[in-house]
Amino acid sequence: MKDILDKLEERRGRARAGGGQARIDAQHKRGKLTARERLELLMDKGSFEEFDMFVEHRSAEFGMEKSRIPGDGVVTGWGTVNGRTVFAFAKDFTVFGGSLSEAHAQKIVKIQDMAMKARAPIIGLFDAGGARIQEGVAALGGYGEVFKRNVIASGVIPQISVIMGPCAGGDVYSPAMTDFVFMVRDTSYMFVTGPDVVKTVTNEVVTAEELGGATVHTTKSGIADGAYENDVECLLQMRRLLDFLPANNEAGVPQWPSHDDLEREENSLDTLIPDNPNKPYDIKELILKIADEGD
């Protein structure tokens, strides 16, 4: 029995290593955390339960049969955030660039189905370059299943997407259909196709930041709801966001104690909104002054 347990732990170690130490070091050098580090920070300590750790792709084309890594580029499971049940998946950029294969998609679909069954929020941490081209239509079909569940879950459970690396193709289509999208400045990008493809097709030279950086999507396109300076700040804010959201469309909004004075008066509101209806004012300042404790 001990030999069996030792072999199991060895397999778990290989899965946790992802694409290997060199790729993990490269991830850290870019200022990014790994998929497992992100989930560890997002979830309550010791609460995360991983599913399908040993899943591998089934492709035998283009030499892929010689390259199989447990987990296949995505970590999935459930845990708690401030004591509340949350399902999550995190793309692992160290494994095939986080690209989506048929097996990879099936892992995400399983978590989506479980979140719907449990009527609990789901969070996706994206750091991937789209479909795994070696699998062709099989990978694209996997995206279809993911998109279908995005639509089914819409308005039923909270769906949160966090863009934490260079994402293209299906890895931006799916987040765009979710309730909230957040990005990390300088390390995350969202575009249908990258700068190289744009240059090839249109002969236009554009940087990744100009094409789909956090500034573009939070100030121009409106796709992203907010951006943060680094992975740590972003994930801590996701924990805070969940405190404001109901678990599902039938659950009540969480209630938290407030120390704000019920009789508080905010005299600055008398002058905040200008008399001239054509003159702009900062709506965020208005909300902060009205909300309890400015939260």
C-alpha positions in Angstrom: 0.0 0.0 0.0 2.8 2.4 0.8 4.3 1.9 -2.7 0.9 2.8 -4.2 0.7 5.9 -2.1 4.2 6.9 -3.0 3.5 6.5 -6.7 0.3 8.5 -6.3 2.2 11.3 -4.6 4.9 11.2 -7.3 2.2 11.6 -10.0 0.7 14.5 -8.0 4.2 16.1 -7.9 4.5 15.9 -11.7 1.1 17.4 -12.1 1.9 20.3 -9.7 5.1 21.0 -11.6 3.2 21.9 -14.7 5.5 22.7 -17.6 8.6 22.4 -15.5 10.7 24.7 -13.3 12.2 26.6 -16.2 8.8 27.7 -17.4 7.7 28.5 -13.9 10.7 30.7 -13.5 9.9 32.4 -16.8 6.4 33.0 -15.6 7.7 34.6 -12.4 10.2 36.7 -14.4 7.3 38.2 -16.3 5.8 39.3 -13.0 3.1 36.6 -13.1 2.1 33.9 -10.7 1.4 30.3 -11.8 -2.1 28.9 -12.1 -1.8 27.0 -8.7 -0.3 30.0 -6.9 -3.2 32.1 -8.2 -5.8 29.7 -6.9 -4.1 29.4 -3.6 -4.3 33.1 -3.2 -7.9 33.4 -4.4 -9.3 30.6 -2.2 -9.4 30.4 1.6 -6.3 28.6 3.0 -6.5 24.9 2.6 -10.0 24.9 1.1 -9.3 24.2 -2.6 -10.1 20.7 -3.9 -8.8 20.0 -7.3 -10.5 17.8 -9.9 -9.0 15.8 -12.8 -5.4 16.4 -11.9 -4.1 13.6 -14.1 -6.1 14.3 -17.2 -4.0 14.3 -20.4 -4.8 15.2 -24.0 -5.6 12.4 -26.5 -4.0 13.9 -29.6 -1.6 11.8 -31.6 -1.0 14.2 -34.4 2.0 16.4 -35.1 4.1 14.6 -32.5 1.7 15.5 -29.7 1.7 11.9 -28.5 5.3 12.5 -27.3 4.3 15.4 -25.1 1.7 14.7 -22.4 1.6 16.7 -19.2 -0.9 15.8 -16.4 -3.6 18.4 -16.0 -3.3 19.4 -19.7 -2.9 23.1 -19.1 -5.8 24.0 -16.8 -6.3 23.5 -13.0 -10.0 23.1 -12.0 -11.8 22.6 -8.7 -13.8 24.2 -6.0 -13.1 25.8 -2.6 -14.4 28.7 -0.4 -13.8 32.4 -0.5 -14.5 34.0 2.8 -16.4 30.8 3.7 -18.6 30.8 0.6 -18.5 28.0 -2.0 -16.9 29.0 -5.3 -15.9 27.0 -8.3 -12.8 28.0 -10.3 -10.5 27.1 -13.1 -7.1 28.6 -13.9 -5.3 28.3 -17.2 -1.7 27.2 -16.8 0.5 29.1 -19.2 3.5 26.8 -18.5 1.7 23.9 -20.1 1.3 24.3 -23.9 0.8 28.0 -23.3 -2.5 27.3 -21.6 -4.0 26.4 -25.0 -7.3 24.6 -25.0 -7.5 21.0 -26.2 -10.6 18.7 -26.2 -9.6 17.2 -22.8 -8.8 20.7 -21.4 -12.3 21.9 -22.5 -14.0 18.9 -20.8 -12.4 19.8 -17.5 -13.7 23.4 -17.7 -17.2 22.2 -18.8 -17.3 19.8 -15.9 -16.6 22.7 -13.4 -19.2 24.9 -15.2 -21.8 22.1 -14.8 -21.0 21.6 -11.2 -21.2 25.3 -10.5 -24.7 25.4 -12.0 -25.8 22.3 -10.1 -24.6 23.8 -6.8 -25.9 27.3 -7.8 -22.5 28.8 -6.8 -20.3 31.5 -8.5 -17.6 30.5 -10.9 -14.3 32.3 -11.5 -12.0 31.8 -14.5 -8.4 32.8 -14.4 -7.2 33.2 -18.0 -3.6 33.1 -19.2 -3.7 31.4 -22.6 -3.4 31.8 -26.3 -6.6 30.2 -27.5 -7.2 26.8 -29.1 -4.5 24.2 -29.4 -4.0 24.3 -33.1 -2.7 20.7 -33.3 -6.2 19.4 -32.4 -8.0 21.5 -34.9 -11.8 21.1 -34.9 -11.8 19.0 -31.7 -10.4 22.0 -29.8 -12.8 24.4 -31.4 -15.7 22.1 -30.6 -14.6 22.3 -27.0 -14.9 26.0 -27.0 -18.5 25.6 -28.3 -19.3 23.6 -25.2 -17.8 26.2 -22.9 -19.6 29.1 -24.7 -22.9 27.2 -24.5 -22.6 26.9 -20.7 -21.6 30.6 -20.4 -25.0 31.4 -22.0 -27.0 28.9 -19.9 -25.4 30.2 -16.7 -26.0 33.9 -17.6 -28.3 35.4 -15.1 -28.3 32.3 -12.9 -24.9 32.3 -11.2 -22.2 35.0 -11.1 -19.5 34.4 -13.7 -16.2 36.3 -13.2 -13.3 36.3 -15.7 -9.9 37.5 -14.8 -7.4 38.1 -17.6 -3.9 37.5 -16.3 -1.8 37.0 -19.4 -1.9 37.3 -23.2 -5.3 35.9 -24.3 -6.6 35.5 -27.8 -9.4 33.7 -29.7 -11.7 31.6 -27.5 -10.0 32.8 -24.4 -11.5 36.2 -24.9 -14.8 35.2 -26.5 -15.8 33.3 -23.3 -14.8 36.1 -20.8 -16.7 38.6 -22.9 -19.9 36.6 -22.2 -19.4 36.6 -18.4 -20.7 39.1 -15.8 -17.4 40.6 -14.8 -14.1 41.0 -16.6 -10.9 42.2 -14.9 -7.4 42.6 -16.1 -3.8 43.1 -14.8 -2.0 46.1 -16.1 1.1 45.5 -18.3 0.9 41.7 -18.3 -2.6 40.9 -19.6 -4.1 41.4 -23.1 -7.3 40.6 -24.8 -7.6 40.4 -28.6 -9.2 38.2 -31.2 -5.8 37.8 -33.0 -2.5 39.2 -31.9 -0.3 42.0 -33.4 1.6 39.6 -35.7 -1.6 38.5 -37.5 -2.8 42.1 -37.7 0.5 43.1 -39.4 0.3 40.2 -41.8 -3.3 40.9 -42.9 -3.4 44.7 -42.8 0.3 45.6 -42.8 -0.5 47.7 -39.7 2.1 47.8 -36.9 0.4 47.8 -33.5 1.7 46.8 -30.0 -0.1 44.2 -27.8 -0.9 47.0 -25.3 -2.4 49.2 -28.0 -4.4 46.3 -29.5 -5.8 44.8 -26.3 -4.1 46.0 -23.2 -5.9 46.9 -19.9 -6.0 50.6 -20.7 -7.8 50.0 -24.0 -10.4 47.7 -22.5 -11.1 49.8 -19.4 -11.2 53.2 -21.1 -12.3 52.6 -24.7 -13.9 49.3 -25.5 -15.6 48.9 -22.1 -15.1 45.1 -22.2 -13.2 45.1 -18.8 -14.7 46.4 -15.6 -11.4 47.2 -14.0 -7.7 46.7 -14.0 -5.1 46.1 -11.2 -1.4 46.6 -10.9 -0.4 42.9 -10.3 -1.8 39.4 -9.8 -1.8 39.7 -6.0 -3.9 42.9 -5.9 -6.2 41.6 -8.5 -7.0 38.3 -6.8 -7.5 40.0 -3.4 -10.0 42.3 -5.0 -11.8 39.3 -6.5 -12.2 37.9 -3.0 -13.7 41.3 -2.0 -16.0 41.4 -5.0 -17.6 38.1 -4.1 -18.6 39.6 -0.7 -21.1 41.8 -2.6 -22.6 39.1 -4.9 -25.4 36.6 -4.2 -24.6 33.0 -4.8 -27.2 32.7 -7.5 -30.4 34.3 -8.8 -32.5 32.9 -6.1 -30.3 33.8 -3.1 -30.3 37.0 -1.2 -27.6 39.6 -1.3 -25.0 39.1 1.4 -25.5 41.4 4.4 -22.5 42.7 6.3 -22.5 44.9 9.5 -21.9 48.6 8.9 -20.6 51.2 11.3 -21.7 54.1 9.2 -23.9 56.5 11.1 -27.6 56.2 9.9 -28.0 59.9 10.4 -24.9 60.9 8.5 -25.2 63.9 6.3 -22.9 64.6 3.3 -23.0 68.3 2.7 -20.7 68.1 -0.3 -23.5 66.5 -2.3 -25.1 70.0 -2.5 -22.4 71.2 -4.8 -21.1 67.9 -6.4 -23.8 67.9 -9.2 -23.5 71.1 -11.2 -26.5 73.2 -12.1 -25.6 73.1 -15.7 -26.9 69.7 -17.0 -24.2 69.8 -19.8 -21.4 70.0 -17.3 -19.8 66.6 -16.4 -19.2 65.4 -12.9 -17.5 62.3 -11.3 -20.2 59.7 -10.7 -17.7 57.5 -8.8 -17.2 60.3 -6.2 -21.0 60.5 -5.8 -21.3 56.7 -5.2 -18.5 56.7 -2.7 -20.1 59.5 -0.7 -23.5 57.8 -0.6 -22.4 54.2 0.1 -21.9 53.0 3.6 -18.3 53.6 4.7 -17.4 54.6 1.2 -17.4 51.0 0.2 
